[in-house]
Amino acid sequence: MVERKLYYTHNINPRVAVAVARHLDSPVEFIRYSPMGEDREAFLPLNPNSLAPLLVEDDRPLWEADAIALRLSQMAGGDFWPDDHAVEMMQWVSWSAHHFTVAGAGLVWHNHTAVSWMGPPDPAVVAGIAEDFHRFAGILDATLAGRQWLVGNRLTYADFRVASALPYAERGQIPLEGYRNIVEWHDRLNAIDAWREPFAGLD
């Protein structure tokens, strides 16, 4: 019997990994930890980045949310990361990582996360990030016109990944007004328990 543990925090990328595991009913034990705090030294041999999420299978570590999502999807049968759409999947995963989610997460950081110790954000910095967000949100909104999901006419990890920052939209002041297709798409995601409340019942 393989022992699998998924270590997480309540940040954007770990949230995605936990949502995937809950959605796929993955056989993992969920453990909240502090990779940049009290648990740092103990976990550096497993994840030299000192970040979450971290999947450990019989002492074999795997870090990075996308790699963990792929592993969990393979364990579940692969439909959530379909081989027949592998290139298109990577297109959206990469686009999220380098563009859309970078902008969304930047707004969350400056408008919410960092405020408690850095004070109000620099308006010029936030305006620049918001400009990037609008650029990429326009692309996503146009793509979602006439379709329910991003890849293969079915829910896949591409949807979870691209939507990574949207659960934090209100606190991060992410400007979704005017992007009806994005809002409706995220409403569909929020109808999925694992996406809406991935940490339900966890620490």
Phi and psi in degrees as a GROMACS rama.xvg file:
@    title "Ramachandran Plot"
@    xaxis  label "Phi"
@    yaxis  label "Psi"
@TYPE xy
-79.3949  131.812  VAL-2
-91.6799  121.938  GLU-3
-123.398  129.268  ARG-4
-128.305  130.874  LYS-5
-109.89  110.386  LEU-6
-90.9054  136.779  TYR-7
-145.335  163.654  TYR-8
-126.893  -178.25  THR-9
-95.7857  31.9981  HIS-10
-95.1138  178.318  ASN-11
-60.817  -55.269  ILE-12
-66.9554  -43.9051  ASN-13
-61.7835  -33.8119  PRO-14
-58.9993  -42.3516  ARG-15
-61.4145  -46.2208  VAL-16
-62.0805  -43.1618  ALA-17
-65.3647  -40.9079  VAL-18
-60.8984  -41.8304  ALA-19
-61.707  -48.0104  VAL-20
-62.1616  -40.6583  ALA-21
-69.4165  -40.7779  ARG-22
-63.739  -39.894  HIS-23
-88.5458  -0.739753  LEU-24
53.2374  46.1588  ASP-25
-67.8216  143.109  SER-26
-79.8573  71.1997  PRO-27
-128.313  154.971  VAL-28
-97.6778  127.601  GLU-29
-90.2582  127.513  PHE-30
-133.368  119.817  ILE-31
-82.0534  136.55  ARG-32
-145.058  177.122  TYR-33
-122.708  82.6381  SER-34
-67.5332  -19.2513  PRO-35
-104.157  2.31213  MET-36
-121.638  -123.251  GLY-37
-65.9116  -21.5243  GLU-38
-96.1444  2.55835  ASP-39
-57.8708  -54.4478  ARG-40
-63.2276  -39.6553  GLU-41
-67.0447  -29.1895  ALA-42
-103.037  -4.55837  PHE-43
-56.9865  -38.4785  LEU-44
-63.8457  -23.6644  PRO-45
-91.801  -34.2394  LEU-46
-143.516  97.7426  ASN-47
-66.1596  -11.7381  PRO-48
-77.2282  -16.933  ASN-49
57.0808  43.8812  SER-50
-133.052  170.564  LEU-51
-118.846  154.535  ALA-52
-86.4183  168.662  PRO-53
-143.955  124.708  LEU-54
-106.016  128.172  LEU-55
-121.353  120.295  VAL-56
-115.358  108.784  GLU-57
47.636  49.7131  ASP-58
73.6151  4.99873  ASP-59
-96.3081  113.794  ARG-60
-86.1766  147.752  PRO-61
-138.741  120.449  LEU-62
-117.192  166.242  TRP-63
89.5351  125.701  GLU-64
-57.3693  -40.4611  ALA-65
-67.6752  -41.1446  ASP-66
-65.2219  -40.6262  ALA-67
-64.2303  -42.1187  ILE-68
-62.087  -40.575  ALA-69
-64.3862  -44.5291  LEU-70
-61.2404  -46.3646  ARG-71
-66.7437  -35.212  LEU-72
-66.6811  -41.5083  SER-73
-61.5595  -40.8331  GLN-74
-62.2587  -35.3214  MET-75
-84.6944  -7.82733  ALA-76
121.279  -8.4604  GLY-77
91.3952  -9.50192  GLY-78
-65.4906  -26.8539  ASP-79
-75.5852  -21.2837  PHE-80
-131.426  77.1124  TRP-81
-69.5911  131.507  PRO-82
-62.081  -31.629  ASP-83
-73.9224  -6.53826  ASP-84
-129.059  31.7856  HIS-85
-58.6283  -42.5828  ALA-86
-68.1968  -44.5146  VAL-87
-64.4824  -37.5065  GLU-88
-59.196  -47.2864  MET-89
-65.7322  -32.7369  MET-90
-57.4794  -48.3079  GLN-91
-73.9228  -37.176  TRP-92
-62.6016  -44.005  VAL-93
-67.6254  -42.0738  SER-94
-62.0519  -40.3122  TRP-95
-62.7578  -49.3615  SER-96
-63.4293  -32.9441  ALA-97
-103.924  -13.5759  HIS-98
-133.087  -79.8214  HIS-99
-61.5654  -50.4699  PHE-100
-72.953  -29.7116  THR-101
-58.6703  -45.7925  VAL-102
-67.4007  -46.5912  ALA-103
-61.6787  -45.4825  GLY-104
-66.0519  -32.8457  ALA-105
-63.0206  -40.2978  GLY-106
-66.2565  -40.5335  LEU-107
-61.7408  -43.1358  VAL-108
-61.7952  -52.5073  TRP-109
-73.5473  -36.5377  HIS-110
-88.3974  -14.7029  ASN-111
-134.917  -63.6412  HIS-112
-60.2917  -47.971  THR-113
-84.2857  -9.00484  ALA-114
-63.4518  -35.6898  VAL-115
-63.2047  -27.8286  SER-116
-120.585  -11.5396  TRP-117
-111.024  -9.71752  MET-118
82.457  -174.221  GLY-119
-56.7225  144.844  PRO-120
-73.5776  161.426  PRO-121
-71.9624  117.822  ASP-122
-56.5077  -34.4059  PRO-123
-67.9231  -39.0364  ALA-124
-65.6381  -46.9353  VAL-125
-62.6512  -39.6055  VAL-126
-62.8281  -39.1987  ALA-127
-66.2349  -40.8964  GLY-128
-67.1929  -41.0187  ILE-129
-62.3201  -36.6423  ALA-130
-61.657  -43.0491  GLU-131
-62.1967  -43.2343  ASP-132
-60.1852  -46.1783  PHE-133
-61.5056  -38.8518  HIS-134
-57.7362  -49.3846  ARG-135
-79.7476  -31.2371  PHE-136
-62.6229  -35.2636  ALA-137
-62.3886  -38.838  GLY-138
-65.4518  -45.9976  ILE-139
-65.8011  -43.4341  LEU-140
-61.4758  -41.8372  ASP-141
-66.4696  -37.9017  ALA-142
-64.0077  -37.9232  THR-143
-78.8506  -8.45859  LEU-144
-63.003  119.231  ALA-145
83.4951  6.99773  GLY-146
-137.731  151.943  ARG-147
-84.5055  -39.1196  GLN-148
-133.671  168.826  TRP-149
-79.4193  -36.2687  LEU-150
-130.077  127.944  VAL-151
66.184  20.25  GLY-152
58.5833  28.5184  ASN-153
-152.045  160.08  ARG-154
-63.2412  129.101  LEU-155
-139.408  177.182  THR-156
-61.4021  -24.7412  TYR-157
-56.7958  -39.073  ALA-158
-66.8616  -45.9848  ASP-159
-60.0195  -45.9344  PHE-160
-66.2993  -47.5935  ARG-161
-65.7747  -30.0181  VAL-162
-85.6533  7.45915  ALA-163
-47.1192  -44.5626  SER-164
-87.6304  -13.1801  ALA-165
-66.9083  -30.0267  LEU-166
-61.7592  -17.0571  PRO-167
-102.164  15.5067  TYR-168
-60.7534  -42.9063  ALA-169
-66.6214  -50.9203  GLU-170
-69.8562  -28.5096  ARG-171
-90.0381  -0.170947  GLY-172
54.4045  44.0935  GLN-173
-75.4831  123.089  ILE-174
-80.4886  89.8558  PRO-175
-93.6167  -4.61226  LEU-176
-59.3739  131.142  GLU-177
92.9231  -7.00665  GLY-178
-107.505  70.4303  TYR-179
-59.0151  -41.2914  ARG-180
-65.9469  -37.535  ASN-181
-66.0709  -44.9664  ILE-182
-62.1052  -44.1936  VAL-183
-66.698  -38.0309  GLU-184
-63.1958  -43.9031  TRP-185
-70.2365  -29.2819  HIS-186
-61.472  -39.3475  ASP-187
-64.0496  -41.1181  ARG-188
-63.3649  -39.3716  LEU-189
-69.5464  -11.7392  ASN-190
-77.6018  -9.42775  ALA-191
-94.8551  118.534  ILE-192
-53.693  -44.1782  ASP-193
-64.1601  -31.0769  ALA-194
-80.932  -43.3509  TRP-195
-67.2319  -41.2104  ARG-196
-137.103  66.1312  GLU-197
-63.3031  -26.3175  PRO-198
-94.9989  7.64815  PHE-199
-58.398  125.859  ALA-200
82.1218  -2.74054  GLY-201
-103.299  171.99  LEU-202
